[in-house]
Amino acid sequence: MLSRPSDSPRTPPALRPSRPPAQRAPAAPGRIGAARLDRLNAAPPGAAEDALLACCGSRRWARLIAAHRPYPDLDALLAAGDEASYDLTAADLDEALAGEAVVGRLPVADGPGARAAHTALRAAHAEYQRRFGHVFVICLDGLHPAEMRDRVLAEIHARLDNEKDVERVQAAEELRRIARGRLARLIAGHPQVSAIKQVSGIKRFRPA
């Protein structure tokens, strides 16, 4: 478990997600994964933090994980990532959400139905941003690309009914899950599309 610096601002309880049972990410392939974990463990602090920032945009999150190296295995690294995610302050969460505005591509779909879904998703995300003041984030690990647009649209509509404090907790939990998957892929060396970033243009998923 990561220690909690006494001089760091603490997240109000309403912004802290409950801690679910530990999840296991796909195991990194032995030799390749071990080599990549060794490189992360041995990297200078600045280089390690830069690599970790690709998993979560909070600089304090990246610093905490870098500071507690070396990690003996992937599970230890993932546990550290979870603990740092649970310790996100309100400012850390804002920083991480702002980082999620860096975008990639959502799988292209043609036809009137796809165009209608594109329009609906843009409108729903605009309303989400207006209500909550930040981009919508959701972990899509394990979801088939063809299912992503419908899942995102349904989740935006469902979460629009949340109170702001409740949605902050939900967004923090989605960021934790996203970061966990990215850490696993960082060590495994298997990037894939995993999370929505910014939906105002719909073609906006980031390979992570």
N, C-alpha and C positions, 0 to 999 in steps of 0.2 A: 504494500500500500504506500502511495506517495505521502510524504509529509506535507503539511500545509503551512506555508510561510505565515508567520504571525503578522507580518506587515502588509499582507495582501488583503484587499477588501473582500468580504465574504458575500456570497450570493444570498439575497433574502430567501427564506424557505420557499416562498411561492414560486421562485424561479428555478428551484432545484428538482430534477426529476427523481421519482422513486427508483430504487436500485433493484432491477429485476435479477433473476438468477443469472449467473455468468453464462455467456454464450461462447461457443467455440467456433472460431473462424476456420475455413479450410486450412489444413496444415500445409506449411510451405514444403516444397520438395526438399528432401534431406540435404544433399550436398550444395545445391544452388541456394536454398534458403539459409543454410548455415553460413555460407560465404557472404551473403548479403547482410545478414544480421551482424557478422563480424565486422564488416565495413562500416555499418552504422555505429556499432560500439566504439570503433577506433577513430571515427571521423572527428575533426576539430569541432568544437561546440557550434561555431557559426554554420559550418557545412551541415552538421546534423540537424540543427534547427531549421535550416532552409528545406531540407528533405522532409522534415516532419510537417512543415507548414503546408505542404502539398496535400496533407491528410486532414488538417484542420487549420483554419485561418487565424486562430488565436495565438499570438506570439507567446503569451504566458503558458499556454498549453504545450507548445513546442519546447519552450525552455525547461518546463518541469520534466518532460520526458527525457530530453537530452541530458539534464543534470543528474538523472538517476541511472544512467548507464554505468556499467555494462549490464545487458540482459542475457540471462543464460539460454533462453529459448523464446519462441514466438509467444507462448502463453503468458510469459512474464511481461513481454512488451505490450501485449493486448490488455493485460490487467492494469498496467501503468496508464495506458491510453484511456481506459474506462475511468480510472480514478481521477485523472486530470480533467476528464469531461464532466464528472460529477462536481468538480470544484470550480467550474466556470463561474466567474462573477457576472453581474449584469453587463459590465463593460466588455468582458471577454466574449460574452455571447454576441453582443453587438458587433464586435470585431470579426468574429467567426462568420456571422451571417453576412456581413459586408463582403468577406472573401468569397462567399458562395455566388457573388454576382459575376465572377469569371465564368464564361459559359462555353459550351461545346455544341453538339448537335443531337437532336432527337431523330430517331429513324424516320426517313421520308416516307410519306404515304400519299397516294394520289386519289383523285375522284371526289365527287361532291360531298360524300360523307366525311372524308378526311378534311376537306376544306372547312366544313361546318364545325368539326371537332376542333380544328385549329382556331377558328374564330371564338368558339365557346371557351377554349382554354385561355386565350388571351384576355377575354373579358373577365373570366373568373380570377385570373391572377392579378389583373389590375385592381379588382375589388379587394382581393386579399391584401395587396400592398397598401391600398388606401386605408383599410381597417387596422392593420397591424404595424405598418411602417417599415416592413422589411420583406425580403424575398421569401417565397415559399420553399421549404426544403423537405425532402422525403427520401428515405433510403429505398432504393429499388433493387438491391442485391437479390439475385435469384429469380428476378422477374423476366419473362420473355419480352424482347423489344416490342413485339406487336401489341403487348398488353399495357405498355407504359403510359401511353397518352390517356387511355380510359381510366387507368388507376389514378393517375395524377389529378385528372379532372374530378373524379369522384371524391378524392381525399381533400382537395381544395374546398369543394362545396361542403363537405362534412365539417371541416375545421373552421370554416367561416362562422359557424354557430358558437365557437368557443369564446369564452371571456378572454381578455388580453393576457392575464396572468396564466391562465390555463394553456393558452397557445404558446406562450414563452416556454413553458415546461415541455410541451410537445415538440417544439422546434429544437430545444436543447437535446432531447432524447433522440430525435432523428439525426442531429449532428453527431452524437456519440456513436450511433450505429454506422453512419457514413464513415466516420474517422476509423472505426474498428475495421471495416472492410478494406479501407485504403491502406491501413497499416499492414494488414495481412498480405495485400497484393504488392506493397512495397517490398516486403521481404521475399515473397514468392516470385516476384518479377512477372506477374500476370495482370496487367492493367485491363480494365473493362469498364463499360458504362455502368455507373452505379448509383447516380443520384441526380435529381433535378437541381438546377442551379438558378435559372432566371427564365421565366416562361413568357416574358412579354413578346418575344419573337417566335416562340414555340420550337424553333430549331435549336433549342438552347439547353442541351445536356452536355455535361463535361465528362470526357473519359477520365476515370480516376482509378 
